[in-house]
């Protein structure tokens, strides 16, 4: 008696997955789309309300990405999986060895 509901759920999962691969519109309907919450250092309050995201939650996510000032952010995007992607302004990025022209020896 328990196999039938399990089989129905498995079939539904396979059908929905196949539809998401075939149709971009269906995928956007089910998964949503990424939303920009910070644009050039300015917080978009309308999108924050739509996502039900508080400024405290936003600042917490930014701190986890090693960003401590909103002015350092070019874009912050809430992805469809709920994670925050942060793109810093070019002058606020931490330089890497390659950008500085430093060649480190290979330590194996």
N, C-alpha and C positions, 0 to 999 in steps of 0.2 A: 504494500500500500504506500510505502514511502518512495518507491522508485519512480513512480509516475510524476510527482511534483519535481523531483530532481531532474528527470529527463526533460520536462517542459522548460525548466530554468536554463538548462544547458542549450537547448534548441534556441530559446529566445536570445541568449548571449551570442550564439553563433550568427543568428540572423542580424542582430543589431551590429555586430562587428563587421559583417560583410557589407551592410548598407553604409556604414561609416567609411569603409575603404572606397566604395564605389561613388558615393555622393558627398561632395563638399558641403552642400547646403544642409544635408542631414547631419553631418558631423558638427557643423556650427550650431545647429539646433540642439543637439545633445550635449556637446562639450562647451559651447560658448566661444568667446573670442578673447584674446588678450586685451587688457584695458590699461591705458596710460594714466597713472595717478599723479605723477610729477612730470611736468614739462618745463624744461629749462629753469629748474629751481623753484617753480611755483606749483603748489599743491592744487589739484583739481577737486574741489569740495563736492561738486555734483557727482563725480564718479566715485568718490569716497562714500558718499551717502548711498549710492546705488549698490555698492559692494558691501555696505554695512561694516566698513572698516574705520576704526577710530584712529585719531592721530597718534595715540599712544602705541597702538599696534603697528602703525606705519613706522614710527621711530624705532621701535624694537627690531623690526625687520631690517631697517637701514643699519642699525648698530651691529647686527649679526653679519652684515656685508661689509663691515669696517668703514661705514660712512657716518660721520658725526655731525654733518651740517647739510641742510637741504640745498644750500647754495652750491655745493660741490656736485650736485646731481644734474646731469643733462636730461635723463629720462629714467623713470621708475615704472615698471610695467608689471601688473599682476597677471601672471600667466593662467592658462585654463586649468592647471592643476592646483592653483592657489598659491604658488610660490612667487616671490618677488624677484624680478630681474632688475639690476641697477646698472646703468651706464653713466659713469662719471664724466664730467667735463674734461676735455683733453689736458688742460693745464693743472688739473687736480689729480690725475692718474699718478700712481706710484711708478716711477721709472723702473724698468727691468734692465738687466745687464746688457742684453742685445741692443737696446735703445741707447745705452750710454757708450757702447763700443767696447765694453769690457769682456774679455775672453777668459773664462775660468778654466783651469786645467781639469781634465777628466780624471776623477778619482776612482773610476772603475766601479 
